[in-house]
Amino acid sequence: MGLWGLLYCRRHYASLLAVVVSIAVHGAPYASAAARTALGFVESALRLGHRVHRVFFFHDAVLLAADSVVAPQDEQDMQAGWVRLQQTQGIELALCIANALKRGMLDEEARRRYGKPAATVHAAFTVVGLGQLIEAMMQSDRFVTFAG
C-alpha cells in the first residue's frame, strides 16, 4: 500500500471514530466555569473531527445570550466565543424557554406574545422547549453536561 493509501485509510478510520455530541450548560456565564469549559470542550471536539449537534443552555446559563451584555475588558467574552462557533460551524445554541422567560430573556416571538418593549436574546441563540433537548439526545452519540 502506497502513501496515498495509508493517508486514505487513516482519514477513513478517523471518520469512523468521530461522534456526534450534544452539550448542556447549566452555570451562570461569569459566576461559574461551566460555559467557558463547555466552549473549550466544543472547540476541541470540532478540532478532533467530531460533530456538535446542539448546545442547550439551562438555568442561569441562559444569561449568556443576553443581547445587552458587555464583557469586562479583563475577562474573556464568553458570548462572542459561542456566537463565533454558531456563525462558523452552524451549531445551534438553544435556550431553555422556561429558564429564559424566568430571567427576562425574550426572543422576538416571546416579546410580541407577552407585550414587552424589546427582545433581549442575541440573534445567534434560539429559545426552545425541552423537546429540542430530547431530540438532541436522540440524535447524538454522547450527551455531555457542564454544571455550574
C-alpha positions in Angstrom: 0.0 0.0 0.0 1.4 3.4 -1.0 1.5 6.6 0.9 -1.9 7.8 -0.5 -3.5 4.5 0.5 -2.2 4.9 4.1 -3.5 8.5 4.2 -6.9 7.4 2.9 -7.1 4.6 5.4 -6.1 7.0 8.3 -8.7 9.6 7.2 -11.4 6.9 6.8 -10.5 5.3 10.2 -10.7 8.8 11.9 -14.1 9.4 10.4 -15.3 6.1 11.9 -14.2 7.3 15.3 -16.0 10.6 15.0 -19.0 11.0 17.2 -22.0 13.4 17.3 -22.1 15.3 20.6 -24.8 17.5 22.2 -24.0 19.7 25.2 -25.9 21.0 28.2 -24.6 24.1 30.0 -26.0 25.0 33.5 -23.8 27.5 35.2 -24.1 31.3 35.1 -21.7 32.7 32.5 -19.4 34.7 34.7 -20.1 33.1 38.1 -19.1 29.5 37.1 -16.6 27.9 34.7 -19.4 25.8 33.0 -19.8 28.0 29.9 -16.0 28.6 29.5 -15.2 24.9 30.0 -18.0 23.8 27.6 -16.7 26.2 25.0 -13.2 24.8 25.2 -14.7 21.2 25.0 -16.7 22.0 21.9 -13.7 23.7 20.2 -11.5 20.7 21.0 -14.2 18.2 19.8 -14.5 20.0 16.5 -10.7 20.1 16.0 -10.7 16.3 16.5 -13.3 15.8 13.8 -16.4 15.3 15.9 -19.7 17.0 15.2 -21.7 19.1 17.7 -25.4 18.8 17.1 -26.7 21.3 19.7 -25.7 23.2 22.8 -28.6 23.6 25.3 -28.3 26.3 27.9 -30.2 25.7 31.2 -30.8 27.6 34.4 -28.6 30.7 34.7 -26.6 29.7 31.6 -29.3 31.3 29.5 -28.0 34.7 30.6 -25.1 34.1 28.2 -27.5 35.0 25.4 -28.4 38.5 26.8 -28.1 40.9 23.9 -27.0 43.8 26.1 -24.1 42.0 27.9 -20.7 43.7 27.6 -17.8 41.6 29.0 -15.3 43.4 31.2 -12.1 44.2 29.4 -10.0 41.9 31.5 -12.3 38.9 31.0 -13.0 36.5 28.1 -16.1 37.5 26.2 -18.0 34.2 26.6 -20.9 35.2 24.3 -18.6 36.2 21.5 -16.9 32.8 21.6 -20.3 31.0 21.4 -21.6 33.3 18.6 -18.4 32.7 16.6 -19.0 29.0 16.8 -22.6 29.3 15.8 -21.7 31.5 12.8 -18.7 29.5 11.6 -19.8 25.9 12.4 -23.6 26.3 12.3 -24.0 24.8 15.8 -27.5 25.5 17.2 -27.3 27.5 20.5 -30.6 26.7 22.3 -32.0 28.3 25.4 -34.5 26.5 27.6 -37.7 28.5 27.2 -38.8 28.2 30.9 -35.4 29.3 32.2 -35.1 32.1 29.7 -38.6 33.6 30.4 -38.0 33.5 34.2 -34.8 35.5 33.6 -36.3 38.1 31.2 -34.6 36.5 28.2 -37.1 37.1 25.3 -36.7 36.4 21.6 -38.8 38.4 19.2 -41.7 35.9 19.3 -41.9 36.0 23.1 -41.6 39.8 23.1 -44.7 40.0 20.9 -46.6 37.3 22.8 -46.1 39.0 26.2 -46.2 42.6 25.0 -42.8 43.5 26.1 -40.9 46.5 24.7 -37.8 44.7 23.4 -36.3 41.3 22.7 -33.3 40.6 24.9 -31.8 37.4 23.3 -28.9 37.7 20.9 -29.9 36.6 17.4 -27.4 33.7 17.4 -29.4 31.9 20.1 -32.8 30.3 19.8 -35.4 29.8 22.5 -36.8 26.3 22.5 -38.7 23.8 24.6 -37.5 20.6 26.2 -38.5 18.6 23.1 -35.4 20.0 21.4 -33.3 18.7 24.3 -34.8 15.2 23.9 -34.3 15.3 20.1 -30.6 16.3 20.6 -30.1 13.4 23.0 -31.6 11.0 20.5 -29.6 12.4 17.5 -26.3 12.3 19.4 -23.8 9.6 20.3 -22.8 11.4 23.5 -24.6 14.0 25.7 -22.2 16.0 28.0 -23.3 18.2 30.8 -21.4 21.2 32.2 -22.9 22.0 35.6 -22.4 25.3 37.5 
